[in-house]
């Protein structure tokens, strides 16, 4: 079982008349693989929205684990 606590940090927004997107950092955590400690699991998340009948709907969501910053070689 995973317990998730989410804090969103908005990074980028884009908006057209009927299409919008956001790029966020979601910080969550939980107990993974029956581990006794809670671990942080930051995600880089992109949402695509479309306006339908006057309301915004999420039509696509993509997330992957946020990797530590690496210096160029």
LINVEN-V858526 format. One record per pair of residues at least 4 apart in sequence whose ideal C-beta (glycine too) atoms are under 7 Angstrom apart, sorted by the first residue. I is the first residue (numbers start at 0). J is the second residue. D is the distance in Angstrom with one decimal. If there is no record, write none. Layout:
BEGIN
I;J;D / I;J;D
END
This chain:
BEGIN
1;29;4.0 / 1;30;6.7 / 1;31;6.7 / 2;29;5.1 / 2;30;6.8 / 3;27;4.5 / 3;29;5.6 / 4;27;6.0 / 4;28;6.2 / 5;25;5.6 / 5;27;5.1 / 6;26;4.8 / 7;23;5.3 / 7;25;5.8 / 8;23;6.3 / 8;24;4.4 / 9;21;6.4 / 9;23;5.6 / 10;22;4.9 / 10;23;6.0 / 10;24;6.3 / 11;21;6.9 / 11;22;4.2 / 12;21;5.4 / 13;19;6.2 / 13;20;4.7 / 14;19;4.6 / 15;19;6.8 / 17;49;6.1 / 17;50;4.4 / 18;49;5.9 / 19;48;4.3 / 19;55;6.9 / 20;45;6.6 / 20;46;6.5 / 20;47;5.3 / 20;48;6.9 / 21;46;4.9 / 22;45;5.3 / 23;44;4.8 / 24;41;6.1 / 24;43;6.2 / 24;65;6.4 / 25;41;7.0 / 25;42;4.5 / 25;44;5.1 / 26;39;6.6 / 26;41;5.0 / 27;40;5.4 / 27;42;6.9 / 28;37;5.1 / 28;38;5.9 / 28;39;4.6 / 28;40;5.7 / 29;37;6.3 / 29;40;6.7 / 30;34;5.5 / 30;37;5.8 / 31;38;6.1 / 40;64;6.9 / 41;65;4.1 / 42;62;4.5 / 42;63;6.8 / 42;64;6.3 / 42;65;6.2 / 43;62;6.8 / 43;63;5.8 / 43;65;5.0 / 44;60;6.8 / 44;62;4.5 / 45;61;4.8 / 46;57;5.5 / 46;60;5.3 / 47;58;5.4 / 47;59;4.1 / 48;55;4.8 / 48;56;6.5 / 48;57;5.8 / 48;58;6.7 / 49;56;5.8 / 49;58;4.8 / 50;54;7.0 / 50;55;5.6 / 51;56;5.4
END
